[in-house]
Amino acid sequence: MTYPDIFISLQLALHIILSCILSFTVAQNPVDAYAPTVNVNCPDTPNSLVRTFTSQTQVLNTSETDYIASREYWILEGWVNHWEANFPELASPVGGEGYRTAQYGAAVLSGLDWRNTTAREAGTGGLLQVASYLSASSGGSWLLGSLLMNDWPSINELVYGNGENLSSWIVDLDLIVPSSPSVSDGKNQEYWGSILASVESKANNGLPTSATDLWGRMISYHFLNETTRENFYTNQTGHGAGQLWSQMSLLPNFQNYTMPFPIVATDSRKAGSGITTNVPLNSTVYEITPFEFGSWDPSLSAMLQLKYAGTYLTNWSSGEPPFKGVNPGTFQDSSADQLELLDGGSNYEKVPLSSLLVKARGLDVVVVVDGSADDQYHWPNGTSLLTTFERISSVLSSSHQPMPPIPGTAAQFVSTGVNMRPTFFGCNLTQGQPDYPIIIYLPNAPPLDGKAPATNTDDIQFSYTSKFTAVFINQAFWNTLGGFKPNTTSSDPNWGRCLQCAAIDRAVTPRSDICSQCFAQYCYDPNNLTSLSELPGRTFIFEDPDPSGLEKVAQWLEGDKSLLAGSIVGIIVGIAGIVGFIFWWRRRRARLSRYSRVDELREDDEPWKYYGNSLELTRRMSIT
């Protein structure tokens, strides 16, 4: 969706939002559950809160180890019943860049899910069930969080609803202006007001807030449970507020070991650096599991119990947050009071692969789900894998498994065609080589049969009609099941078997004849390069599958997207600034009250009057 009149007056938008904030009552709302719990009892000793290690002494959290061991019982023997072997350790990272990657990841996972009859019959369904780990970042984590917080439903149930306890994703309602493009729309104001109420509840507990809080709450309305079309603009439920990653282990399907072990990756910038561009490769990358928060990067090598993340150890002798003082010679934020976390992919590693390749996890196979928009037509060109390769080589060589051979540049990814079809990297590991895993690369690509693509959308498209989502997921799903046949526009009827060959290759010697044939077709061989010309008839330029529902998008695409995108960011930052200002103003009023100043309110005690001009509001806020 586009926003034809949301940019007419940022001043008007801020004025409306400000009025909404000031009209809130102190009554308890379900959305207030967003506020973290404070003043809880911590463990008796700091050693149980934070654990440190080195690249040579890595060890997994015992809860993670126990989960992986128990999950082995969930390996589907029927999926690999042509071989007798111990199944390798397999993981899958889902990359991120907004709604596009959430939907692309959903389609691919559906194509790998045993519960999907079509995928099972094609031979691809079941790979998800044998995966030990599922990691994600950015838009991919919207998908992962949605799957987990809804207790691991099938993708069809999650996206389209099941008529019972799942209502569906609500991606047809815009992320920023769900009711209409007008900022004066009453329902939009109710939506913003509810989101701001959640953030205020956090601030009232004495915790810092940022635009990330606002962004996260908006996403929760569209992807988490408790939200339906009927209650979208109300506070009848918390809309996901209060759902905790640290309590995921209480979910039935987690306790039954039905789901892969989940990991979310996030980047960071050095505290106080103010970096607004992509961060360097040596910036610390953190991971979040149901049990821990921390980093395997050699510079930090420390983990914190997740349920205590953000804690200031006020009753301990140091009185400092966790990680402060850890590895002062190498850790970028050893002296910082707070960490500055960023969107996963801020270092160009849009698929969180390196987070999985920790030596302690000992992976054999990694299924990379890459929905990045790297080139002019919004297709991936291998940038994420290249970044992982460089980061592991230059920063993580002592702590992580090495990468297998891949094309050396994005141009080579494109010229060999491996960015447009499934590819196996690292097929021919020989004795004496570094112990790298096989990487099964599943990039977002146009339909095999030459139909116009609908999956290469822009990062900043914030709504999809129901028809659009159905076409998008259908295209990516059939690509996942199709493989490719060189020099044709046909799918490969043996692709399901070939996928199985790659998944179990590290545990089976020698290879069967059919697996050898599969590897000859799908493996990347630096000494025998393939060509993009082997993929004829592809259409690369996006075509809107639902023009009738996206007339306003045409206006967006015809206009100055960079200006419009900047305006969106400006609105979000403006909202965040107003939230901060209101909290300051309310604390100021409370302080005046404590000093018994009960005179009539002056004009500057009513900021919606005093700061009628939004530019003056911003200036005075910065001075304050």
Salt bridges, closest charged atoms under 4 A:
GLU64 OE2 - ARG361 NE 2.88
GLU97 OE1 - ARG100 NH2 2.39
GLU97 OE2 - LYS350 NZ 2.89
ASP113 OD2 - ARG115 NH2 2.86
ASP172 OD1 - ARG229 NH2 2.91
GLU200 OE2 - ARG586 NH1 1.72
ASP213 OD1 - LYS202 NZ 2.87
GLU287 OE2 - ARG361 NH2 2.80
GLU292 OE2 - ARG51 NE 2.66
ASP297 OD2 - ARG391 NH2 2.52
ASP337 OD1 - LYS324 NZ 2.50
GLU340 OE1 - ARG269 NE 2.66
ASP374 OD1 - LYS350 NZ 2.95
ASP449 OD2 - LYS451 NZ 3.87
ASP458 OD2 - HIS378 NE2 3.77
ASP458 OD2 - LYS561 NZ 3.06
ASP459 OD1 - ARG100 NH1 2.64
ASP505 OD2 - ARG506 NH1 3.91
ASP505 OD1 - ARG511 NE 2.72
ASP604 OD2 - ARG588 NH2 3.83
ASP604 OD1 - ARG602 NE 3.58
ASP605 OD1 - ARG588 NH1 2.77
ASP605 OD2 - ARG602 NE 3.76
GLU606 OE2 - LYS609 NZ 3.49
GLU616 OE2 - ARG619 NH2 2.74
GLU616 OE2 - ARG620 NE 2.51
